[in-house]
Amino acid sequence: MPSLRVEVKDSVGAGDTFDAGFLRQGVRKAPLETCAPMEICPVAYPSRVPGARKPSVAGHTAKAFSNSIGSRKCLGRKIRGFKLFSRGEPSMEDIVQRSNMSSEFEESEASRNSVDEMRQLLRENREGKRRGIYSVCTANRLVLEGAFAQAAHDGSLLLIEATCNQVNQQGGYTGMVPAQFRDYIHAIAQEMHFPIRRVVLGGDHLGPNPWKGEPASVAMEKACIMVAAYADAGFSKIHLDASMACADDATPLASQEIAERAAWLCEVAETATRDSAARPVYVIGTEVPTPGGAVEEMEIEVTSTESLRETLEVHRRAFERRNLLSAWDRIVGVVVQPGVEFGHDTVEDYQPDKALPLSESLLQQDGIVFEAHSTDYQTAESLRQLVSGHFGILKVGPELTFVMREAIFGLARIEEEWIVDERRSNLRAIIERVMLEHPGNWKSYYHGDECQQRIARAYSLSDRIRYYWPNGEISKALAVLLENFREHPAPLPLLSQYLPRQAEAIRAGTISNNPVSIIHDKVRESLARYADACGLALRG
């Protein structure tokens, strides 16, 4: 192995340090070529000064040190494609390659550890403990910041998921491919001082849905590219959903065909991660409410135990035909309909008695829990009952942007009374104008007369307004609103009028009187219900 050329002042303990470090990497199943390079730095770093020193050194310090020192004398061979030089200086390309290899291993190891912890939560759920995990389904930065703050408070993992329409190889409606979404999430985590190793990234409804207007062969090829991109970017929880019929498919799609396509997508993910220390876990099943809430009159039927058994059996056979039984052992959840839903102005609350046969039947299956979609707006008690009924994964999305909107609209009302006319953001008027000028994201969803549509645009529980926050004019107006309250904090009486719980929190000293803290607190109010239901609220 290469050595690092340093001026050695004291070598006491260097050998022991190297041995311990090499073994540490080995038992973590690190690739052989990274076992020694990752431990040479902790040896060389303290050897430059006299006296035995603590051998450990932060990973980023070790990397910076290794990239800054002089020549390395190396053995001339390749290990799994990693070139080691026989003489002379390594090129910048080789230094970058080594650094990238180490970084990729560390990310993979962190992902494996977080997934293992998530799987332990789900095992405890099956054992009858009130344990589970909630999944934050949004790309909105203010919401994500609030989610990181809540997870940091609870000392919990944070599961964040992107949908196939939201993020895909063509950009989705966020404009991000999976690797960009990963980097976006990690950047926010770092800014919020949240350890990236505590983040679990998931892909939701990964399948041909974005291309369902094309022939099945074309749509599935594109879905395969998407799944590979998610897996390659380190998304470690994958919901395989091939339930949607494509242009040349019969409707409804047969369960056997759904399972075959899901297994095909799983095979793609397995191939993409075959050299990774962290293999993805999977969720199957398709009996979900309409994403983002029901459009028409809600007619909710709880998934039958027969349907559950059929879903699992046809998928198991499809996985077996593709020699994917090792992946089958990593299926952690199945999506079913627990009897929850929300519309524009109504919420269908969970009724545990109706779902009792389904909950009891789960324990006849090995190693899985239920994943519940559209749990938004469920009461704290309903969420606890869902988790107790083995719905160990609770998905939430529109509620979080809804409560964010509540906070922003509350601030906008205060602005009308507190800020002089010429400095006001006029955010509410700008949002209404933009939504009328660009009705694509709400027109086919909101019905009724002009007044009813106006109310729905602003206040609907399905929160179609969430698609408009990235608009340039709206973003600019929001920035003005926030800046107004940074420069002129809202007085307590107005906060008490429009945002009473946040006024109480400011008085108690738990949040500061600035607009972003107020918005985060509204998001955290919602997520606190989920953390409590999942047994994650360990710090109060």
N, C-alpha and C positions, 0 to 999 in steps of 0.2 A: 504493500500500500504506500501511497505517497506520504512523505513527511512534510512538515511546515518548517521553513527556515526561520528560526528566531534566535535571538541571543539569550541562551539559557543561563539564568542566575542560580537556580536551585531546582534540582530534579526530584527532590523528595516527594514521594507519593504519586509520581507521574505514571508509573507502571500500574499501580493499583487502580488509579483513576481510569486509565484506558481499559483495563480488564472489566471493571464494573460497568463502564459505559457501553462497551462492546456487547456484554451479556444482556444489558438492559435493552438495547435495540434488538438483539436476537430473540429474546423471549416475547417481544412485541411483534415478532414475525416481520421485521423490517427486511427489505431486500438486502442481500449480502453486501452489495456495493455501497450501501448507505450506513452499514453498521460501524465501519471504521471511520470514514470521513466525518460523520456526525459527532464522533467522540474525540478526534484528534484535537479539535479546537479547545474543548474544555481542559485537555492536558496541556497544550501549548500556552494557553492564555495565562495561567498562574505561574508557569515555569519561568516567565520573564522577570520575576521579582524574587528577592531572597526570602527564605523562610517558607515553611509549608503553608499553603493557602487553600481555602475552600475550593475544591475542584469544579463545582457546578458553576455554570454561566448561562445566562438567558439565551434562548435559541437565537433571537435576533442579534444579540451581541456576538455570538459565535459565528453567525453567518457573515456579519460585517467584518469581523476580524479575519476570517478565512479569505474573504474577497480582497482584503487590503494588504496581506503579507506578501513576501517575495516568492522565490522559486520553490518548486517541489521536485524532488527526485522520485521518480515513479517507476514501477515495474511496467514493462511494455506488454500489455494485453488488454482485451476488452472483456468486461463482465456484463452480460445482458445488454450489450449495446452502449455501455458507458466506457469511453476511451480513457485509458491510463497511459501516460507518456513514459518513455524510457529515459529521456534526457531532455533538458531544456525547459523553457517556461511554457505553462499552459496558455492556450489562446483565450481571449475573452469569451468566445463561443463555448469553450469547455467549462469555464468558470460558471457561465450562465446555466449551462446544461446541468452541472452539479447542483447549483443552487435551486434550480427548478425541480430537480429530482427530489431533493430533500423537502422542498416546500410541498410538492404533491403528496409525498408520503405522510407528512405531518397533517395535511388537510384530510387525507384519507383516514388516518388513524383517529383524528378528532371526530370525523363523521361516524366511524364505527362505534366509538365510545358513546356518542349521543344516541345513536340508534339502539345500542344495547340498553341504555337507560330507559328509553321509550318502551322497548319491548318488556322490560321488567315491570314498568307501570301497568302494561296491558296484562301481563301474567297475574299481577296482584288483583286486577279487576276480575279476572276469571275466578280467583280464589274467594271472591265475595267482599273484597275490600273496596271502599269508595275511592278508587284510584283511576285515573285516566289522563287524557291530554286533550287540550283544545287546539284547534287549527285555525290560524288567522289567515283569511283568504282575501287579501287586498294588496294593491301596490301603492296605496296612498301613503305618502311619507309621514304626514302628521299622525295618522293612525298607527303606522309601524313604530314610530318613536314612542307613542303611548304604550304599545304592546311590549316593547323592549323595557320600558320603565316598570311595567307591571311584573314582567318575568324577573327582572332584577330584584324587585322588592320581595318576591316570593322565593327567590333562589331556585327557580325552576327552569327546565328546558323551554324553548320557544319554537313551536312548529309553525312554519309559514309556508303556504302553498300558492302556487300559480296554476291557472287553468290553461287548457289547450288554446282557447281563444285569446287569452290575455297575453301569453308568452309562447312563441313558437319560432321555428327557424326563419319564418318570414317577418317576424317582429310582433305579430299579434296586435291587439289594440293599444298595448303600451309602447310599441315600437322596440321592444327588447327581445333578444334571443335568450335562451336559458342561461348562458354564461354571463350575459350582461345583467340579467335579473339577480343571479347569484352575487355578482360583484356589487350591485346596488344594495342588496340586503346586507352584505358584509360591511360595506362602507358605513351604513347607518348604524350597524352594531358597534363598530369601532368608535364612531362619534358619540354614541350613547354609553360608551365604556362597558359594553356587554360582551362577554367572551364568545368569540365565534364558535368555539367548541361546544357551546350550549345551544346552538342554532341547528334545527333540523329543517331541511328544505324538502318540500314535496311537490309533486306534479299531480294535478287533479283532472279527472276526466280525460286522460291522455288516450287519444284515439283519433278516428278520422273526422270528428265533428266539424272542424274548421273547413273541411273540403267535402262535406256530404253532398254537395250539389254536383260532384263529379262522379264518374264511374268508380265502383268499389276498388278495382285494381289500382287506379291512380290515387284515390284517396288513401288507401292503405299504405302505398309506397311513401306518400308524404308523411303519414302518421309514423311510419318506421323511422324516417329521418328525424322527426321531432323527438321521438322517444330516445333515440340514440343521443341526440343533443342534450336532452335532460340528464340522462345517465352519465354522459361524459362530463357534464358540468358539475357533477357531484350531488345531484338531487337523490336523496336516499330513501324517499318514500314515494312510491309510484302507484297511482290509481289507474289501473288498466280498464278502459271503458270503450268497448267497440260496439255499443248497443245501438248506435244511430244507423238507420238505413241510408245507403248512398243512392246515387241517381238511378242505378240499374238494379237495385235490390228490391225484393218483395218486402212488403210491410205488413205486419211487424216482422222484424228480423228474427229468424229462428234462434232459440237459445244455443243450439249446437254451433251455429255459425258465429254467434257472439263470442262463445268460448274459444273457438278456433282462432279467431282474430286476436283475442286477448292473449292467447298463448304465443302467437306469432310476435306480437309486440313485446311480450316478456322475453322471448328468445333474443330479440334485438338488444334489449337492456342488458341481458346477461352477457352477450358478446361484447358490448361496449365496456363492461366493468370486469371482464374476466381477469385482468391483471391488477385489480384494485384490492386493497386490504378490506375495504368496506363495500360489501355487496348490498344492493338495494333490498328493501322489504316492499311487499306488494299488498295492495287492496284490490279486491275484485267486486263484482256486483254492480247492478245498474238501476235498481229500483229506487230512484231518487225523485224528489220534487223538482219542479221546474227551477233551474238555476236562477237565483236572484228573486225567487218568489213566484207565486201562482199568478197567471194572467187573467184567467176567467174564474168562475165560481169554483170554490175549492171542494173537491170530492176526494177525501182521504181514506185510503184503505191500508191497514197495517199489513205488511208482508206476511204471507202465510208460512207456516212451517214447511209445507210441501214445496213451496217455491224456493225457500232457503236450501232445502236438501237438493233440489234439482240444480240450482245454481252451482252449488259446491261440487256436485257429482260431475256435471258436464265439463266444468273447468278442470277438475282433477284429471279426467280422461284426456282432455285436450293437452294438458301439460305433460302427461305421461307419454302421449304419442310423439312429442317433440323432445323426449328425454330431459324434461325440466323438473324432475322430482326434487332436486336440491333447491330449486327456486320455489317449488310448492311449499317446502318447509319454511320458507321465509314469507309466506302469506300471513299477515297479521290481522287483517280485517276484511269484512264483507259489508258492502253497502246494502242496507235494507231501509224500508219505509217504516218508521216507528209510529207514524200517525201525527207528525208535526208539519206545520206549514204556515206561511204568512202570505197575505195578499197586500193590496194597496192600503187597506185600512182595517184589516182583521188579522187575528192570529189564532191558529188552531193549536191549542195547548195539548201537551202530552198527557195521555190517559193510561197510566201504567197497567190497569186491569185489562185493557184491550190488547196490550202488547205482551202480557204475561206468558202465554203459550210460546211466543217467539223467544222471549228471554230465557225461558226454561230449556228450550230446545238447543240453545247455543252450547251448553255444556256437554252435549252429546258429540260435538265436533272438537277436533284437536286444535288447540293453540291459537284460536282466533277470537276476536271481539267484533261487535258491530260498529260500523261507522255511520253516524247520523248526520245527514246534510240538512241545511235550512233550519238549524236550531235557533236562529236569530229570534230575539224578543221573547223567548221562553222565560218563565219566571225562575227565580233561584231554586225554588222547590222542584219545579219540573226538571231543571237541569240535573239536580241531585238524583232525582228518580230515574232519569235516563242513564246516568252513570251506574246506579245501583242495578239497573236492568241490563247491564253488560254492554251498553253503548259507550264503549271506552274511548272513542274518538268523536269529539263534538266539533263540527265545522261551523264557523261564524264569519260573516263578511259584511253584508249590507247593513246590519245593525251598527257596525263600527263606524262606517261612513255616515250613517244616519245620525248618530250621537255627535260625531264631529260637526256635522252640519247644524245640529241644534246649538252647539257652543258658538259656532261662527255667526249664526243668525242672532243669537242672544247678544253677542258683541256688536253686531251691526245695529241692533235696536238701541243699544247704549250709545253708540257713535252718533246716532241721529240727535240725541239729547245732550251729548257731552262735547262733541267736536264741532268747530265752526264750519259753516257751509262749504267754504272754498277748499277745505282740507279733507272733507269726507270722501270715503272710498266709493260710495254709491253702489256697493257690491250687490245688494238685492236687485236693484234695477238692471244692472249689467247682466246678472245671471238670467233674469227673465227674458231680456232681449236676445241674448245669445241662444237660449233654448228655443225661442220662437223662430229665430233665423235658421237654426240647425236642429230640426225636430226628429232626426233619424233615430236617436236613442230613447225617445219617449212616445212618439206619436202612435205607434201601433200597440202600445201598452196601456195608455191612459185614455179612457172613454168618458162619455157624458157630455154635458154642456160646457160652455166656455168657462164658467165659474168652477165647475168640478175639475176640469183639466188644469186650471191655474193652481188650485189647491194641491192637486196630485203632483204637479211639477215641483212644488216647493216642499211638500210634507209627506209624500207617500212613503209607506214602510218599505216598498220595493226600492226606493231611493235611486231612481234613474238619474238623478242629479249628479251621482257620483262619477258618471262618465264625462262630466263637463268641467270638473275642477282643473284638468290639465290645459284647458283652453287658454290661449295667451291673454286675452282681455280679462278673463276671470282671475287668472293667476296674478296679474298685475294689480287688480283691484283688491284681492286678498292681501297682497303684500302691503298695500297702502293701509288697509285696515289694521293689520298687525303692527305696523310702524307707528300708527297713530296712538295705539295703546301702550307701546313701549315708551314713547315720549310723554304721554299723558295717561298714566294708569287710571283705570276706571274707579270712580268713587264707590265706597262700600254700599251706600243706599241703592245705587243703580244696579250694582252687581246682585244685591239681595233681591231686587225686583225681577231681574231677567235670568240670573244664574245663581239661585239661592244656595245650592249645595256647594258650589265653588266659592261663594262668599264665606260660607262657614269654614271651608278648608283654609282660606286665606287668613281668617281670624285665628284659626287654630295653629297657624304656622306650618301646616303640612304642605302647602304649595305657595308659591310667590305670586304676587299680583302682576303677572305679565300674561299676554294673550296666549302664548304657546303653552305655558303651564296650565292655563285654564282649559284649553282644548285637550291636552294630554289627560287631564284629570277626568274629563267627560268620557274619554275612551276607556280609561282605567276603571271607571265605575262599572261599565259593562263587563270588562274582562275579569273583574274581581268576582263576579257571579260564577264565571266559568272556572276560575282558579279554585274557588271554594268547592264547586261541584266535583271537580277532578281530584280534590285532596291535595292541591298544589300550594294552597295559601298557607305556607309553613311559618311565615313570619307575621301573621296577623292579617 
